[in-house]
C-alpha cells in the first residue's frame, strides 16, 4: 500500500490536446487538498498512479492495453475510462467517467481510486482524532478595517 503518498500523478491516453489542457486545469484547482493530484510528466520516468483513458477515441483502448502490458512490472496504476455511455463489457474496470467531465465527478473518482487501490487514508486532525474529509476548504473574510484588525489579533495569538 502507498499510504504515505500525498500527491498522486494522473496520466492520459487518447485525449485531444484541448481536453488534456482542461484536465490539467481541473487538477490544479485544489492543490492543497488531500489527496492531491497532478498531471504525470512522462519525461520524469516512472509510471502514473492513475491513467485516464479516452474510451471513445479510436485506438485509445488498444494503447491502454499496450501500456498495461508494458508497465505491469512497475506496480499498481489505476485506469479511469472516460466516454459517453460506456458499457461495462467495454470497460470492465470499476472507475468510469461520463462526458462532459464535471470537476466534482472527476475528484470523486480519483479519490475513490487512490483510497481503494493505493490505500490512501485522510490524515487525522491532531488532538481530535477526527479525519478531514477531502474537498475544498474555504474561508470568507470581510476585508473591512475592523475585521482585518480582529484577524491580525487572532493570527498573532
N, C-alpha and C positions, 0 to 999 in steps of 0.2 A: 504494500500500500504506500501511496505517496502523500501521507498525511501532513508532511512538513512543507509541501509546496503551497505557496500562496498566490503565485501568478502562473496561470495556465496558458499555453500557446494554442492558437487556433489556425490551422492551415485550411486552404481551399483547393478544390479540384473542380474544374469545368465552369467556373463563373466568368462572366464578361468583366472587363476592367471597371465599368461603372458600378456594377454590383459589388465587386471586391472593394472599391473605394467606400461605398455605403456601409459595408460590413465593418471596415476599419474604423469609420467614424462612430458606428454604434458601439464597438468595443472600447473606444476611447471616452465614452460618455461618463462612465463611473469608475475612474482609475483607483479610487481609494476603497472600493468595496472589497469584501472578502467573500468568496474567492474573487480574484481579479483575472481578467482575460486580456491578452494582447495578441496581435497578429503574429504568426510564425514567420521568422526570417529564414528562408531556405538556404541562405549563404552562411548562416551560423553553424550549420551542421546539426546533427541530431534528428529528432522526429517530433512533430507536434503532438500535444496531448489530445487534441480534438481535431477532426478533419471534417469540414463541411463539404459535402458532395452535391453538386447541382444535378439531381437525378433527371432533370428534364433536358439537359444538354447532351447532344449526340456525342458519344464516346466517353462521357464522364464516368459512367458505371464501369466501363472496361478499364479506364485509367485508375479508378478506385481499386479494382481487383488486382491490377498490376502493382499498385502502391502497397497494398496489403501484403501481397506475396513477397515483395522486395524488402519490406520493413518488419516482417513478422518477428524477427530475432531481436529487434530493438526495444521491445517492451510493449506496454499497453497504450494504445491510442484508440480513440472512440470515433466512429463515423456518425455524422449527423446528416441525414439526407434531406434535401430541400427541393420542393417541387410543387406542382399543382395538387391534384387529388391523387396521392400516392396509394397504391395498393400494397398491402402487407407482403404479398409474394414478390413484388418488385424490389422492395427494400425491407428485408427481413429483420433488420436490427430495430432496437427499441426507440431510437431517437430520430424523430422526423419533424420538419417544419414545413408549413404550407406558405405559399406566396399569397399576398405580399408579406414579407418578413416584418413582423412587428417587434419592436425592441423588447417589450415585456416577454413575449413568447420566446425570443432568442435567448435572453438571460435565464429564463425558467428552464429551458432545455440544457443550456450549458451548465448551470448549477446542478441540475439533476444528474447529468453525466459525470461530472467530477466527483460528486458525492457517492454515486453508486459504483463507479468503476475505479476511480483513483483514490477513494477513501477520504475525501476532504471532509473535515468537520469544522464548523464555525468555532472560532476561539471563544472561550468563556470570558465574561467580563470579570476583571479582577475584583475579588472581595464579595461578589454577589453570587457567583456560581451560575448565573444565567447566561444563556447563549444569545449572541446578537443574531438577528435574522438578516440574511443577505438582502441588500437593497440599497436605496439611496437615502442617506440621512440629510435632512435639510434644516437649516437654521435661518429663520427670517428675522432680520434685525431692523428696527426702526432707527434710521440714521440721524435722528434729531440730536441736538447737543446734550440734552438731559439724559437720553438713553445711552449715548456714546460714553458719557462720563460714568454712568452706572456700570456699563460693560467693562470699562477700564478698571473700575474698582473690583469687580468680580474676578476678572482675569489676573489682576495683580495679587490677589489673596491666595 
